[in-house]
Amino acid sequence: MRMNFETAKDRFFGRMLRTLTLLLVMVSADTVWAEAGHPLTIAEVSKEEALRLGARMYREGILPSGEPLEAIYRGDIPVTGKAFTCISCHLRSGLGSIEGRVFTPPTNGDILFRPQKSLYKGVEIASMPPRRAAYTDDSLADAIRGGLDPSGRTLNEVMPRYMFTDEDMKFLVLYLKSLSTGFSPGFSDGTLRLATIVSEDVRPEERDAMLVPLQSFVALKNRQAKVYESQPRKARMALPSMESTYLKLTLSLWELKGRPETWRAQLEEYYRREPVFAIAGGITASHWQPIHQFSEDNQVPCVFPVTDLPVVSESDWYTLYLSKGYYQEGEGAARYLNNEEALLNGRAVVQIVRASGKGSALASGFEQSWRDLGRKAPVTLLLEEEKQLTKELLEQVMDRENPAALVLWDDSRALPALDALTAGKNRPAMVIISSGYLGEDLWRINEEVREFTYITYPFRLPQEEAPYLPYVDPSMRNMKLKDDELKIVRKTYSIIQVLSRALTDMRGNYYRDNFLDVIGMMPDLPVPLYERLSFGPGQRYASKGCYIVQLSKGPRPELIKKSGWIVY
């Protein structure tokens, strides 16, 4: 009993000491910064700069001084840095979140500075902010630092108590007052304007495989809105989750011509003439980078463009991709090969890469993951675009390096050279190739080569695919679509599924950041083509895996799994 008593006593006095320390820090914070000689006052900077610094506090946990924020969590745990930023719970839009039984209320200007009744059109809504008086600058500072709302209610202890100075607080309050205070461009009068993008290097059949299902979805949505629009009594009683029922959509087609370096000017002109809320899908045979950068710079969300050449970034926000494309296949190859320790046994890995956008993306994914796994860099041979990988060249490389594995990022031009490996004395135990790069030519791999050739495959296997394709225009059902075109239709279905759910989950709050926030909070979705699409706040790539497969024997081969779904 004495030991338990002493332990409890120690904890009690320890908690008192930490609480007292917090109070002393909060009281003396302004004095400390003044003595240090580097306080930054809001009066010293422009409003634009003050808003930028406030946004950095909210999103990154960095004070105007450049120092990381500090806080006390659950009463007595000191915390610092990015793990306890405002955006972690209140999200980028400031419209809050619900996770388990924890409701995180909105912190945007339109809601903070007016009283909350927890009612919507006379109905009590559990997921809306609790009743409270309107915040003022001072009461908001009290809530952030001390955990009390304007009505004297103690905020949930999962919200840290932040040790901001009065001057720090001015930057944050200014930013919160600007956060999600007016609907984003592209929404007005009950209509949400969308665009989709097609470049002229896309075949007409592939263009239609993306465009027609999207147009069919928009037409269906508008027919539903028209039906409900004719019932004003239902409209008056609608709950927030039903707002999208009455929403009308438009879908503009932005066609890009010429070389990719000219696309940015074309996009800016389209956007100047018609600011849209978001870009839905889109398709190009080139790299998505110019469109990605347009979205970032103009803060226009772009959801699931049909591209295998996305921008791979850990920090950009406004484009959500179905996957990392070819880069992801390279990642899958590296992770699979890393587990083949007995095969590697200290021997080299050779990577032969076609000098193209596809080859570069595959090699980048492989090399980055290979380094992250602590492996020595592969021996890499670059094939110029017009150079043929001959049997003689491949044999020379194998004789010189005697590799444990050959990673071959090339198209069908490499297939004749692979045949030479069947009789070569230095044949590697494993050859890894890309299903994306080979396309339909994948099925041409000779039977003698199949037993040592492994294939990256970032989709559900064809024999496991469901045949039904919802949201397809009736005119498409009788078309004889090739496999690549069917993949585009299935990708477009994923766009539509996510778009439809996001419009509902926004609950009438038509802010672009909220649109992306609610997508990030979605549960995993069962979809065609992909094994799964999984989401999370801040995640930009929904499919995060890959299979390694081989071709079965015989004239009508199937893909055989040699790995589980490799997730990273």
VMD Tcl script that draws the C-alpha trace (Angstrom):
set ca {
  {0.00 0.00 0.00}
  {2.84 2.39 0.86}
  {4.42 1.88 -2.58}
  {1.10 2.58 -4.27}
  {0.55 5.64 -2.11}
  {4.02 6.98 -2.87}
  {3.50 6.40 -6.58}
  {0.19 8.24 -6.54}
  {1.75 11.07 -4.53}
  {4.64 11.38 -6.98}
  {2.23 11.49 -9.91}
  {0.08 14.12 -8.17}
  {2.99 16.45 -7.42}
  {4.49 15.79 -10.85}
  {1.24 16.82 -12.50}
  {1.02 19.94 -10.32}
  {4.59 20.87 -11.23}
  {3.95 20.48 -14.96}
  {0.73 22.49 -14.74}
  {2.48 25.25 -12.81}
  {5.28 25.27 -15.38}
  {2.70 25.64 -18.18}
  {1.06 28.58 -16.39}
  {4.39 30.28 -15.84}
  {5.34 29.81 -19.48}
  {2.04 31.22 -20.70}
  {2.24 34.24 -18.38}
  {5.85 35.05 -19.21}
  {5.93 34.09 -22.89}
  {5.74 37.63 -24.24}
  {8.48 38.79 -21.85}
  {10.74 35.88 -22.82}
  {10.42 36.64 -26.54}
  {11.05 40.34 -25.93}
  {14.23 39.58 -23.97}
  {15.39 37.20 -26.70}
  {15.27 40.14 -29.12}
  {13.40 38.47 -31.98}
  {9.64 38.88 -31.55}
  {7.67 39.35 -34.77}
  {4.65 41.60 -34.47}
  {1.71 41.53 -36.83}
  {2.06 45.27 -37.38}
  {5.47 44.75 -39.00}
  {4.25 42.67 -41.93}
  {1.71 43.02 -44.71}
  {-1.70 41.40 -44.36}
  {-0.76 38.84 -47.02}
  {2.37 37.89 -45.12}
  {0.47 37.77 -41.81}
  {-2.06 35.40 -43.39}
  {0.75 33.23 -44.76}
  {2.37 33.01 -41.32}
  {-0.99 32.25 -39.71}
  {-1.61 29.51 -42.27}
  {1.83 28.06 -41.47}
  {0.92 27.96 -37.77}
  {-2.36 26.20 -38.55}
  {-1.03 23.74 -41.12}
  {2.58 23.09 -40.15}
  {2.85 23.94 -36.46}
  {5.51 26.62 -37.09}
  {5.33 29.90 -35.17}
  {5.90 33.27 -36.88}
  {9.38 33.23 -35.33}
  {10.18 30.03 -37.21}
  {10.19 27.93 -34.04}
  {7.94 24.84 -33.65}
  {4.78 25.27 -31.62}
  {4.60 23.90 -28.08}
  {1.56 22.64 -26.21}
  {0.34 20.53 -23.31}
  {-1.67 17.44 -24.23}
  {-4.20 15.70 -21.97}
  {-3.39 17.92 -19.03}
  {0.29 17.20 -18.46}
  {2.10 15.89 -21.55}
  {4.39 18.44 -23.25}
  {4.25 18.15 -27.06}
  {5.77 20.02 -29.96}
  {5.93 20.10 -33.73}
  {3.84 18.76 -36.58}
  {2.13 15.95 -34.68}
  {-0.22 18.42 -32.97}
  {-1.01 20.96 -35.67}
  {-4.52 22.38 -35.98}
  {-4.93 20.75 -39.38}
  {-4.50 17.28 -37.85}
  {-8.03 17.37 -36.41}
  {-9.80 20.46 -37.79}
  {-8.56 19.64 -41.33}
  {-7.28 22.04 -43.93}
  {-10.69 23.59 -44.55}
  {-11.25 24.21 -40.83}
  {-14.62 22.48 -41.03}
  {-13.74 19.80 -38.49}
  {-14.08 16.04 -38.47}
  {-15.66 13.08 -36.70}
  {-13.37 10.22 -35.71}
  {-14.88 7.48 -33.57}
  {-16.70 9.28 -30.77}
  {-14.55 12.41 -30.99}
  {-16.25 15.34 -32.72}
  {-13.85 18.08 -33.77}
  {-15.84 21.28 -34.33}
  {-15.23 23.74 -37.17}
  {-12.69 26.52 -36.69}
  {-13.43 28.58 -39.79}
  {-14.35 32.24 -39.60}
  {-18.02 31.89 -40.59}
  {-18.72 29.56 -37.67}
  {-16.32 30.68 -34.91}
  {-17.59 34.24 -34.69}
  {-21.30 33.59 -34.51}
  {-23.27 31.72 -31.83}
  {-24.02 28.05 -32.37}
  {-27.39 26.55 -31.52}
  {-26.66 22.95 -32.58}
  {-29.78 23.14 -34.74}
  {-30.39 22.89 -38.46}
  {-33.76 24.19 -39.59}
  {-35.21 23.42 -36.17}
  {-33.73 19.93 -35.90}
  {-31.06 18.95 -33.35}
  {-28.07 17.46 -35.18}
  {-25.56 15.48 -33.11}
  {-22.71 16.04 -35.57}
  {-23.03 19.84 -35.51}
  {-21.09 22.11 -33.11}
  {-22.46 22.21 -29.52}
  {-24.34 25.26 -28.33}
  {-22.13 28.18 -27.40}
  {-21.87 31.95 -27.62}
  {-19.96 33.59 -30.46}
  {-16.21 33.78 -30.07}
  {-14.33 37.05 -29.82}
  {-10.60 37.44 -30.38}
  {-10.01 37.24 -26.62}
  {-12.31 34.27 -25.93}
  {-10.80 32.40 -28.89}
  {-7.34 32.94 -27.39}
  {-8.65 31.62 -24.07}
  {-9.99 28.50 -25.79}
  {-6.79 27.79 -27.67}
  {-4.52 28.35 -24.69}
  {-6.73 27.41 -21.76}
  {-9.41 25.09 -23.15}
  {-12.58 27.06 -22.31}
  {-15.18 28.08 -24.90}
  {-17.15 31.40 -24.66}
  {-19.89 29.69 -22.65}
  {-17.42 28.41 -20.05}
  {-17.53 24.81 -21.28}
  {-14.27 22.89 -20.97}
  {-13.11 21.62 -24.32}
  {-12.28 17.93 -24.82}
  {-8.86 17.08 -23.40}
  {-7.76 15.61 -26.72}
  {-7.34 19.22 -27.88}
  {-3.90 20.41 -26.73}
  {-3.54 23.68 -24.83}
  {-1.16 25.73 -26.97}
  {1.51 27.98 -25.52}
  {1.09 30.91 -27.91}
  {2.10 34.46 -27.03}
  {-0.43 37.25 -27.51}
  {1.40 38.27 -30.69}
  {1.43 34.68 -32.04}
  {-2.29 34.51 -31.36}
  {-2.96 37.56 -33.53}
  {-1.48 35.80 -36.56}
  {-3.53 32.66 -35.97}
  {-6.80 34.50 -35.27}
  {-6.38 36.60 -38.42}
  {-5.95 33.43 -40.46}
  {-8.93 31.67 -38.84}
  {-11.11 34.67 -39.67}
  {-10.21 34.20 -43.36}
  {-10.56 30.41 -43.40}
  {-13.50 29.01 -45.42}
  {-15.52 32.23 -45.18}
  {-16.99 32.30 -48.68}
  {-17.75 29.50 -51.10}
  {-14.98 28.77 -53.57}
  {-15.04 29.88 -57.21}
  {-17.00 27.47 -59.38}
  {-20.10 27.32 -57.18}
  {-23.05 29.68 -57.42}
  {-26.86 29.57 -57.57}
  {-27.01 25.89 -56.66}
  {-24.69 24.84 -59.51}
  {-21.22 23.35 -59.19}
  {-19.06 23.81 -62.27}
  {-16.57 21.07 -63.14}
  {-14.13 20.61 -65.99}
  {-12.34 17.62 -67.45}
  {-9.19 17.75 -69.55}
  {-8.20 15.88 -72.72}
  {-4.99 16.39 -74.68}
  {-4.85 15.82 -78.44}
  {-2.32 12.99 -78.10}
  {-5.11 10.72 -76.77}
  {-6.82 8.34 -79.20}
  {-10.54 9.14 -79.75}
  {-11.57 5.74 -78.33}
  {-9.65 6.38 -75.10}
  {-11.02 9.92 -74.92}
  {-14.59 8.62 -75.11}
  {-13.89 5.87 -72.56}
  {-13.18 8.61 -70.00}
  {-15.51 11.36 -71.20}
  {-18.78 9.54 -71.96}
  {-19.23 7.96 -68.48}
  {-18.51 11.33 -66.83}
  {-21.07 13.06 -69.03}
  {-23.60 10.32 -68.26}
  {-23.07 10.81 -64.52}
  {-23.56 14.58 -64.77}
  {-26.73 14.14 -66.83}
  {-28.12 11.64 -64.30}
  {-27.28 13.95 -61.38}
  {-29.04 16.87 -63.02}
  {-32.14 14.80 -63.74}
  {-32.32 13.88 -60.05}
  {-31.84 17.52 -59.02}
  {-34.66 18.58 -61.34}
  {-37.05 16.07 -59.74}
  {-36.27 17.30 -56.22}
  {-36.31 20.92 -57.33}
  {-39.99 20.43 -58.19}
  {-40.68 19.49 -54.55}
  {-39.95 22.69 -52.53}
  {-41.43 21.26 -49.33}
  {-38.76 18.55 -49.28}
  {-36.10 21.15 -50.02}
  {-37.09 23.22 -46.98}
  {-36.78 20.17 -44.69}
  {-33.49 18.89 -46.11}
  {-30.74 18.00 -43.66}
  {-27.10 18.92 -44.39}
  {-26.36 15.44 -45.72}
  {-29.10 15.90 -48.33}
  {-27.84 19.20 -49.76}
  {-26.23 17.46 -52.75}
  {-29.61 16.05 -53.80}
  {-30.55 19.51 -55.10}
  {-27.12 20.34 -56.51}
  {-26.79 20.80 -60.27}
  {-23.55 20.12 -62.13}
  {-21.94 21.37 -65.32}
  {-19.01 19.65 -67.01}
  {-16.80 21.61 -69.42}
  {-14.28 19.98 -71.72}
  {-10.86 21.64 -71.76}
  {-8.99 20.37 -74.82}
  {-5.21 20.85 -74.84}
  {-3.37 21.12 -78.13}
  {0.29 21.14 -79.07}
  {3.30 20.38 -76.90}
  {2.98 20.07 -73.10}
  {5.04 23.22 -72.53}
  {2.20 25.20 -74.15}
  {-0.54 23.69 -71.98}
  {-0.19 26.04 -69.04}
  {-1.19 29.09 -71.08}
  {-4.17 27.20 -72.51}
  {-5.30 26.13 -69.05}
  {-5.03 29.66 -67.70}
  {-7.18 30.95 -70.54}
  {-9.83 28.27 -69.97}
  {-9.85 29.09 -66.25}
  {-10.02 32.85 -66.88}
  {-13.11 32.40 -69.03}
  {-14.77 29.90 -66.67}
  {-13.45 29.40 -63.13}
  {-14.41 25.86 -62.15}
  {-14.70 24.33 -58.69}
  {-12.68 21.23 -59.58}
  {-11.28 19.12 -62.40}
  {-12.87 15.67 -62.64}
  {-10.70 13.05 -64.24}
  {-8.95 14.04 -67.44}
  {-6.66 12.05 -69.70}
  {-3.37 12.56 -71.53}
  {-0.70 10.31 -73.03}
  {1.96 12.73 -71.78}
  {3.16 13.55 -68.29}
  {0.53 15.17 -66.06}
  {3.02 17.64 -64.60}
  {1.87 20.85 -66.40}
  {-1.74 20.25 -65.34}
  {-0.65 19.29 -61.82}
  {1.24 22.56 -61.43}
  {-1.71 24.56 -62.77}
  {-3.92 22.96 -60.09}
  {-1.41 23.72 -57.33}
  {-0.87 27.33 -58.35}
  {-4.58 28.09 -58.77}
  {-5.73 25.87 -55.87}
  {-8.12 23.97 -58.12}
  {-8.73 20.36 -56.99}
  {-8.11 17.69 -59.60}
  {-9.53 14.25 -58.79}
  {-8.20 11.05 -60.32}
  {-6.84 12.02 -63.75}
  {-6.33 9.00 -65.98}
  {-2.55 9.02 -66.19}
  {0.29 6.61 -65.52}
  {2.73 9.52 -65.30}
  {1.59 11.51 -62.25}
  {3.68 13.89 -60.19}
  {5.09 12.00 -57.20}
  {5.20 14.46 -54.33}
  {4.89 14.30 -50.55}
  {3.88 17.95 -50.12}
  {1.53 19.00 -52.95}
  {-2.17 19.11 -52.10}
  {-4.56 19.81 -54.95}
  {-4.29 16.72 -57.17}
  {-5.49 13.30 -56.05}
  {-4.25 10.39 -58.15}
  {-5.59 6.87 -58.51}
  {-2.00 5.63 -58.07}
  {1.62 6.55 -58.69}
  {1.37 4.80 -62.06}
  {4.60 3.44 -63.51}
  {6.53 4.71 -60.49}
  {4.39 2.43 -58.33}
  {5.26 -0.61 -60.42}
  {8.94 0.18 -59.82}
  {8.28 0.36 -56.08}
  {6.54 -3.01 -56.14}
  {9.44 -4.62 -58.00}
  {11.95 -3.33 -55.45}
  {9.96 -4.54 -52.46}
  {9.38 -7.98 -53.95}
  {13.02 -8.43 -54.94}
  {14.16 -7.25 -51.50}
  {12.54 -10.34 -49.95}
  {14.47 -12.72 -52.23}
  {17.57 -12.80 -50.03}
  {18.64 -16.32 -51.02}
  {18.48 -15.32 -54.69}
  {20.45 -12.10 -54.21}
  {23.21 -13.53 -51.99}
  {25.35 -10.43 -52.42}
  {25.17 -10.45 -56.23}
  {24.43 -7.43 -58.36}
  {21.06 -6.31 -59.69}
  {21.11 -4.97 -63.26}
  {18.51 -2.45 -64.44}
  {18.06 -1.76 -68.16}
  {15.95 1.35 -68.78}
  {14.46 2.70 -71.99}
  {15.07 6.48 -72.18}
  {11.40 7.51 -72.09}
  {8.92 8.97 -69.64}
  {7.63 5.49 -68.79}
  {11.09 4.01 -68.36}
  {12.23 6.93 -66.23}
  {9.20 6.66 -63.91}
  {9.64 2.89 -63.47}
  {13.36 3.26 -62.76}
  {12.79 6.13 -60.31}
  {10.27 4.09 -58.31}
  {12.60 1.10 -58.22}
  {15.74 3.04 -57.33}
  {14.10 5.14 -54.58}
  {12.54 2.10 -52.88}
  {15.75 0.08 -53.33}
  {17.72 2.83 -51.55}
  {15.08 3.15 -48.82}
  {15.47 -0.57 -48.19}
  {19.18 -0.08 -47.60}
  {20.28 -1.79 -50.80}
  {23.27 -0.95 -52.99}
  {22.34 0.96 -56.16}
  {21.63 -1.31 -59.16}
  {23.93 -1.40 -62.18}
  {21.94 0.68 -64.68}
  {22.15 0.67 -68.48}
  {20.21 3.39 -70.31}
  {18.78 2.56 -73.75}
  {18.34 5.56 -76.01}
  {14.86 5.89 -77.49}
  {15.84 4.56 -80.94}
  {18.33 1.94 -79.74}
  {17.33 -1.72 -79.96}
  {18.03 -4.07 -77.06}
  {19.67 -6.87 -79.05}
  {20.43 -10.40 -77.95}
  {24.13 -9.64 -78.30}
  {23.96 -6.57 -76.08}
  {21.94 -8.37 -73.43}
  {24.35 -11.34 -73.43}
  {27.32 -8.97 -73.04}
  {25.71 -7.32 -70.00}
  {24.88 -10.69 -68.43}
  {28.41 -12.04 -69.00}
  {30.00 -8.92 -67.57}
  {27.80 -8.48 -64.48}
  {26.51 -12.02 -63.80}
  {23.53 -10.50 -61.94}
  {21.16 -12.24 -59.57}
  {18.26 -10.36 -61.17}
  {17.59 -8.31 -64.26}
  {15.07 -5.46 -64.03}
  {14.02 -4.59 -67.56}
  {11.97 -1.43 -68.08}
  {11.20 -1.55 -71.81}
  {8.37 -2.17 -74.24}
  {7.84 -5.04 -76.71}
  {11.17 -4.31 -78.42}
  {12.85 -6.15 -75.55}
  {10.98 -9.44 -76.05}
  {13.26 -10.95 -78.77}
  {16.31 -10.28 -76.60}
  {14.69 -12.08 -73.64}
  {14.61 -15.27 -75.70}
  {18.42 -15.29 -75.70}
  {18.44 -15.73 -71.93}
  {16.92 -19.21 -72.13}
  {20.24 -20.65 -73.31}
  {22.65 -18.14 -71.78}
  {25.15 -19.48 -69.26}
  {24.81 -16.39 -67.05}
  {21.05 -16.19 -67.13}
  {19.72 -14.38 -64.04}
  {17.43 -16.30 -61.75}
  {14.78 -13.60 -62.13}
  {13.79 -11.07 -64.77}
  {11.29 -8.37 -63.75}
  {9.29 -6.46 -66.38}
  {6.38 -3.99 -66.37}
  {2.86 -4.93 -67.44}
  {2.08 -1.25 -67.91}
  {4.96 -0.69 -70.30}
  {4.30 -3.86 -72.30}
  {0.53 -3.41 -72.48}
  {-1.18 -5.99 -74.72}
  {2.23 -7.29 -75.80}
  {2.51 -8.87 -72.36}
  {0.71 -11.94 -73.71}
  {3.38 -12.45 -76.40}
  {6.08 -13.56 -73.95}
  {7.38 -16.93 -75.13}
  {6.61 -19.94 -72.98}
  {10.31 -20.75 -72.42}
  {10.83 -17.30 -70.89}
  {7.78 -17.30 -68.61}
  {9.27 -19.50 -65.88}
  {11.92 -16.91 -64.89}
  {10.05 -13.72 -65.92}
  {8.12 -11.85 -63.22}
  {5.69 -9.07 -64.02}
  {4.60 -6.02 -62.02}
  {0.80 -5.77 -62.11}
  {-0.85 -2.91 -60.13}
  {-4.47 -4.00 -60.66}
  {-6.90 -6.73 -59.73}
  {-6.23 -9.74 -61.94}
  {-8.37 -9.88 -65.13}
  {-10.00 -13.19 -64.17}
  {-11.17 -11.59 -60.89}
  {-12.74 -8.52 -62.49}
  {-16.51 -7.92 -62.32}
  {-18.01 -7.49 -65.81}
  {-20.68 -4.91 -64.85}
  {-19.83 -1.30 -65.61}
  {-22.24 1.22 -64.04}
  {-22.50 4.82 -65.28}
  {-21.69 3.73 -68.83}
  {-23.79 5.39 -71.49}
  {-26.04 2.82 -73.25}
  {-24.33 3.65 -76.53}
  {-21.07 2.28 -75.11}
  {-22.45 -1.07 -74.06}
  {-22.49 -2.30 -77.66}
  {-19.03 -1.02 -78.44}
  {-16.17 -3.51 -78.69}
  {-13.79 -1.91 -76.24}
  {-10.17 -3.02 -76.11}
  {-8.59 -3.92 -72.79}
  {-6.90 -0.53 -72.44}
  {-10.21 1.23 -73.09}
  {-12.01 -0.97 -70.57}
  {-9.40 0.01 -67.99}
  {-10.11 3.67 -68.66}
  {-13.87 3.08 -68.21}
  {-13.20 1.31 -64.89}
  {-10.91 4.12 -63.74}
  {-13.62 6.62 -64.63}
  {-16.10 4.66 -62.52}
  {-13.76 5.22 -59.54}
  {-13.77 8.95 -60.30}
  {-17.56 8.98 -60.34}
  {-17.90 6.95 -57.16}
  {-15.59 9.26 -55.20}
  {-17.10 12.40 -56.72}
  {-20.64 11.31 -55.88}
  {-19.80 10.53 -52.27}
  {-17.78 13.72 -51.80}
  {-20.66 15.90 -52.98}
  {-22.82 14.32 -50.27}
  {-20.21 14.47 -47.52}
  {-19.54 18.18 -48.11}
  {-23.02 18.85 -46.62}
  {-23.46 22.02 -48.65}
  {-20.07 23.49 -47.65}
  {-18.73 24.18 -51.11}
  {-15.12 24.98 -50.29}
  {-12.39 23.40 -52.37}
  {-10.31 22.36 -49.36}
  {-13.40 20.82 -47.78}
  {-13.96 18.84 -50.98}
  {-10.47 17.35 -50.63}
  {-10.85 16.93 -46.85}
  {-13.99 14.80 -47.14}
  {-12.32 12.60 -49.78}
  {-9.43 12.10 -47.37}
  {-11.86 10.98 -44.64}
  {-13.66 8.41 -46.83}
  {-13.50 4.72 -45.89}
  {-11.78 2.31 -48.27}
  {-13.88 1.83 -51.39}
  {-14.47 -1.43 -53.29}
  {-13.99 -0.60 -56.95}
  {-13.39 -2.41 -60.23}
  {-9.86 -2.71 -61.59}
  {-8.01 -1.86 -58.38}
  {-7.61 -4.22 -55.47}
  {-8.74 -1.40 -53.23}
  {-8.76 2.39 -52.99}
  {-7.82 3.62 -49.54}
  {-7.88 7.17 -48.26}
  {-6.50 9.20 -45.39}
  {-6.05 12.89 -44.57}
  {-3.30 14.30 -46.76}
  {-2.84 11.14 -48.84}
  {-2.60 11.84 -52.56}
  {-2.50 8.29 -54.06}
  {-5.52 6.06 -53.47}
  {-4.20 2.71 -54.74}
  {-1.03 1.84 -52.86}
  {-0.09 -1.62 -53.99}
  {1.03 -4.01 -56.69}
  {1.05 -7.73 -57.48}
  {3.99 -9.64 -58.87}
  {2.67 -12.21 -61.35}
  {3.79 -14.71 -63.96}
  {2.16 -16.00 -67.13}
  {0.87 -19.55 -67.01}
  {1.87 -22.05 -69.69}
  {-0.13 -22.75 -72.82}
  {-1.48 -20.75 -75.77}
  {-4.10 -18.92 -73.65}
  {-2.14 -17.95 -70.54}
  {-3.51 -16.36 -67.38}
  {-1.74 -14.25 -64.79}
  {-0.66 -16.20 -61.71}
  {0.03 -14.35 -58.45}
  {3.55 -14.79 -57.12}
  {3.00 -12.32 -54.29}
  {0.26 -10.90 -52.19}
  {-0.87 -7.31 -52.66}
  {2.38 -5.47 -51.90}
  {1.35 -2.35 -49.97}
  {3.61 0.62 -49.28}
}
mol new
graphics top color blue
foreach p $ca { graphics top sphere $p radius 0.5 }
foreach p [lrange $ca 0 end-1] q [lrange $ca 1 end] { graphics top cylinder $p $q radius 0.2 }
display resetview
